[in-house]
């Protein structure tokens, strides 16, 4: 669980502390000690070195993936407004959603985490859990994905997290996606849920462009390819699982070969990003890990 470098420097010290606190005859650490160690490992994984440093790869990937996912989901919320949905469906969630994005981008981690908790509570309060539990198992998972992302944000954007680099580009992406989804919502005849199946062509374009960005960034670092692939995974799972496993309106896509093609482009772009992230990670490992034969 702990980073490799930290284990190499502090393994003897940690082992001595655990042995000193062990009771006579105890062979395994107590559950509370395991929980404390796991919490400390998460803090180390997501920590940043200083106000101007990027931090550890896990934290960098998680923060970018969370923000990219939130920006995309905000566009879907504004699509509801463009469609003409009742204000209760998008106004309050939209305000909370936008507040989370702005505070996290600006580096106001305390306010951002507070808004994440409030937003997660709002989602849970407004979810008809009695109906969810009558649905297939995958529906319960998909219904809680936004809550899981918000909980992850409270961990990734801890106190001391610096302001995200390239804030202006983040806000530009937010504005562009919001306008595109809002305009597309004006052309939707019927909307039965909160997903990307109503705008498969626009989603296919966004995913394809994102895959190109991931390929461009793969040579320098695995951070962006990994973050973009993680950000796109929930939306893809939201159409793949119901479409392949469960019944529902998603099967209406099969009546339109063109829309089915766009959805396949989305899925293919997601697989490209995942493969790019894996290849970039392996390439980065070969560059950074020294050859053992040259280490005395």
C-alpha positions in Angstrom: 0.0 0.0 0.0 2.8 2.4 0.8 4.9 4.0 -1.9 8.0 2.1 -2.8 10.4 4.9 -1.9 8.7 5.4 1.5 9.0 1.7 2.3 12.7 1.7 1.4 13.4 4.6 3.8 11.1 3.8 6.7 10.4 0.1 6.7 12.7 -0.7 9.7 11.3 2.2 11.7 7.7 1.2 11.0 8.4 -2.4 11.8 10.0 -1.4 15.1 7.0 0.7 16.1 4.6 -2.2 15.3 6.7 -4.6 17.3 6.9 -2.3 20.3 3.1 -1.9 20.4 2.4 -5.6 19.9 1.0 -7.7 22.8 2.8 -10.8 23.9 2.1 -13.6 21.4 0.6 -11.3 18.8 1.6 -12.3 15.3 -0.6 -10.0 13.2 -1.3 -6.3 13.4 -4.7 -5.3 14.9 -7.5 -4.1 12.6 -7.2 -0.5 13.8 -3.5 -0.6 13.0 -4.2 -1.9 9.5 -6.9 0.8 9.0 -4.5 3.5 10.2 -1.7 2.2 7.9 -4.2 2.1 4.9 -5.3 5.7 5.7 -1.7 6.9 5.9 -0.9 5.1 2.6 -3.7 7.0 0.9 -2.5 10.3 2.2 1.0 9.5 0.9 -0.3 8.5 -2.5 -2.4 11.6 -2.9 0.0 14.1 -1.2 1.7 16.9 -3.0 5.2 18.1 -2.2 4.7 21.8 -2.1 2.6 24.7 -3.4 4.3 24.7 -6.8 5.0 21.0 -7.1 2.9 18.5 -9.0 2.9 15.7 -6.4 2.7 11.9 -6.7 1.4 10.3 -9.9 -1.6 8.7 -8.2 -2.8 12.1 -6.8 -2.1 13.9 -10.1 -4.1 11.2 -12.1 -7.0 11.2 -9.6 -7.4 14.9 -9.5 -7.4 15.3 -13.3 -9.7 12.4 -13.8 -12.2 13.7 -11.2 -12.2 17.2 -12.8 -12.5 15.9 -16.3 -15.5 13.7 -15.3 -17.2 16.6 -13.5 -16.7 18.9 -16.5 -18.3 16.4 -18.8 -21.2 15.7 -16.4 -21.9 19.4 -16.1 -22.4 19.5 -19.8 -24.9 16.7 -19.5 -26.7 18.7 -16.8 -26.9 21.7 -19.1 -28.3 19.5 -21.8 -31.3 18.9 -19.6 -31.8 22.7 -19.5 -31.5 22.9 -23.2 -34.0 20.1 -23.6 -36.5 22.1 -21.4 -36.5 19.8 -18.4 -38.1 21.1 -15.2 -35.9 23.4 -13.2 -35.7 21.0 -10.3 -33.8 18.5 -12.5 -30.9 20.7 -13.3 -30.8 24.0 -11.4 -29.8 23.0 -7.8 -27.6 20.1 -9.0 -26.0 22.5 -11.6 -25.2 25.1 -8.9 -23.6 22.5 -6.6 -21.8 20.8 -9.6 -20.4 24.1 -10.8 -19.4 25.2 -7.3 -17.4 21.9 -6.9 -15.6 22.4 -10.2 -14.7 26.1 -9.5 -13.5 25.5 -5.9 -11.4 22.5 -6.8 -9.8 24.3 -9.8 -9.0 27.4 -7.7 -7.3 25.3 -5.0 -10.0 26.1 -2.4 -9.8 22.5 -1.1 -11.8 23.1 2.1 -14.7 24.7 0.4 -14.5 22.1 -2.4 -14.7 19.2 -0.1 -17.6 20.7 1.8 -19.5 21.2 -1.5 -18.7 17.6 -2.5 -20.3 16.3 0.8 -23.3 18.6 0.3 -23.7 17.5 -3.3 -23.4 13.8 -2.5 -26.0 14.2 0.3 -28.3 16.0 -2.2 -28.0 13.1 -4.7 -28.6 10.5 -2.0 -31.6 12.4 -0.7 -33.2 12.7 -4.1 -32.6 9.1 -5.3 -35.5 6.7 -5.1 -33.6 3.9 -3.4 -36.6 1.7 -3.1 -36.9 1.8 -6.9 -33.2 1.3 -7.4 -33.1 -1.9 -5.3 -35.8 -3.4 -7.5 -33.6 -2.9 -10.6 -30.7 -5.1 -11.7 -27.4 -5.0 -9.7 -25.7 -2.8 -12.3 -28.3 -0.1 -12.0 -27.5 0.4 -8.3 -23.8 0.8 -9.2 -24.4 3.3 -11.9 -26.8 5.3 -9.8 -24.1 5.8 -7.1 -21.2 6.6 -9.5 -21.6 10.4 -8.9 -21.6 9.9 -5.2 -18.4 7.7 -5.4 -16.7 10.4 -7.6 -17.5 13.1 -5.0 -16.2 10.9 -2.2 -13.0 10.3 -4.1 -12.7 14.1 -4.6 -12.8 14.7 -0.9 -9.8 12.4 -0.6 -7.8 13.5 -3.6 -8.3 17.3 -3.0 -7.0 17.3 0.6 -5.8 20.2 2.5 -2.6 21.6 0.9 -3.6 20.6 -2.6 -2.3 23.4 -4.9 -4.3 25.2 -7.5 -4.6 23.1 -10.7 -2.2 24.0 -13.5 -3.8 25.4 -16.7 -6.9 26.7 -14.9 -7.8 28.9 -18.0 -7.8 25.8 -20.2 -10.0 23.9 -17.8 -12.6 26.8 -17.7 -12.4 27.0 -21.5 -13.2 23.3 -21.8 -16.1 23.8 -19.4 -17.6 26.6 -21.4 -17.2 24.8 -24.7 -18.7 21.5 -23.5 -21.5 23.4 -21.8 -22.5 25.3 -24.9 -22.2 22.2 -27.1 -24.4 20.1 -24.9 -26.9 22.9 -24.3 -27.3 23.4 -28.1 -27.6 19.7 -28.6 -30.3 19.5 -25.9 -32.4 21.8 -28.0 -32.6 19.3 -30.7 -33.5 16.2 -28.6 -37.1 15.0 -29.2 -37.4 12.8 -26.2 -35.1 12.3 -23.2 -35.6 9.3 -20.8 -32.5 9.5 -18.7 -29.3 11.2 -17.7 -26.7 9.7 -20.1 -24.9 10.2 -23.4 -27.2 8.0 -25.5 -29.3 11.1 -26.4 -26.3 12.8 -28.0 -24.2 9.9 -29.4 -22.7 11.9 -32.2 -21.5 14.7 -29.9 -20.2 12.2 -27.4 -18.4 10.3 -30.1 -16.7 13.5 -31.2 -15.7 14.4 -27.6 -14.3 10.9 -26.9 -12.4 10.8 -30.2 -10.8 14.2 -29.5 -10.0 13.1 -26.0 -8.3 10.0 -27.3 -6.2 12.1 -29.6 -5.1 14.3 -26.6 -4.2 11.1 -24.7 -2.1 9.9 -27.5 -0.3 13.2 -27.8 0.5 13.3 -24.0 1.6 9.7 -23.8 5.2 10.4 -24.8 5.8 12.8 -21.9 3.9 11.2 -19.0 1.3 8.6 -18.3 -0.7 11.1 -16.1 -3.0 12.6 -18.7 -3.7 9.3 -20.6 -4.5 7.6 -17.3 -6.7 10.5 -16.1 -8.7 10.8 -19.3 -9.3 7.0 -19.5 -10.5 7.0 -15.9 -12.7 10.0 -16.5 -14.4 8.4 -19.5 -14.9 5.0 -18.0 -18.1 5.8 -15.9 -20.0 7.2 -18.9 -19.0 4.2 -21.1 -20.0 1.8 -18.3 -23.3 3.7 -18.1 -24.2 2.7 -21.7 -22.3 -0.6 -22.0 -23.8 -2.5 -19.0 -27.5 -1.6 -19.6 -27.1 -2.1 -23.3 -25.4 -5.5 -23.1 -26.9 -6.9 -19.9 -30.2 -5.3 -18.9 -33.4 -4.4 -20.6 -34.5 -0.9 -21.1 -34.6 2.0 -23.5 -30.9 1.6 -24.4 -31.9 -1.2 -26.8 -33.6 1.5 -28.9 -30.1 2.2 -30.2 -30.2 -1.0 -32.1 -33.0 0.5 -34.2 -30.6 3.2 -35.5 -27.5 1.9 -37.1 -26.0 5.4 -37.1 -26.5 6.0 -33.4 -25.1 2.5 -32.7 -22.0 3.4 -34.7 -21.5 6.6 -32.6 -21.8 4.6 -29.4 -19.3 2.1 -30.8 -16.9 5.0 -31.5 -17.3 6.1 -27.9 -16.5 2.6 -26.6 -13.6 2.3 -29.1 -12.1 5.6 -28.0 -12.3 4.6 -24.4 -10.4 1.4 -25.1 -7.8 3.4 -27.1 -7.3 5.7 -24.0 -7.0 2.7 -21.7 -4.4 1.1 -24.0 -2.5 4.4 -24.3 -2.4 4.8 -20.6 -1.0 1.3 -20.1 1.6 1.8 -22.8 2.6 5.2 -21.4 2.9 3.8 -17.9 5.2 0.9 -19.2 7.3 3.4 -21.2 7.6 5.7 -18.2 8.7 2.7 -16.0 11.4 1.8 -18.4 12.7 5.4 -18.4 12.7 5.9 -14.7 13.6 2.5 -13.2 17.4 2.1 -13.4 18.9 -1.0 -14.8 19.8 -3.3 -11.9 22.9 -4.4 -13.7 24.3 -0.9 -13.5 23.5 -0.4 -9.9 26.4 -1.4 -7.7 
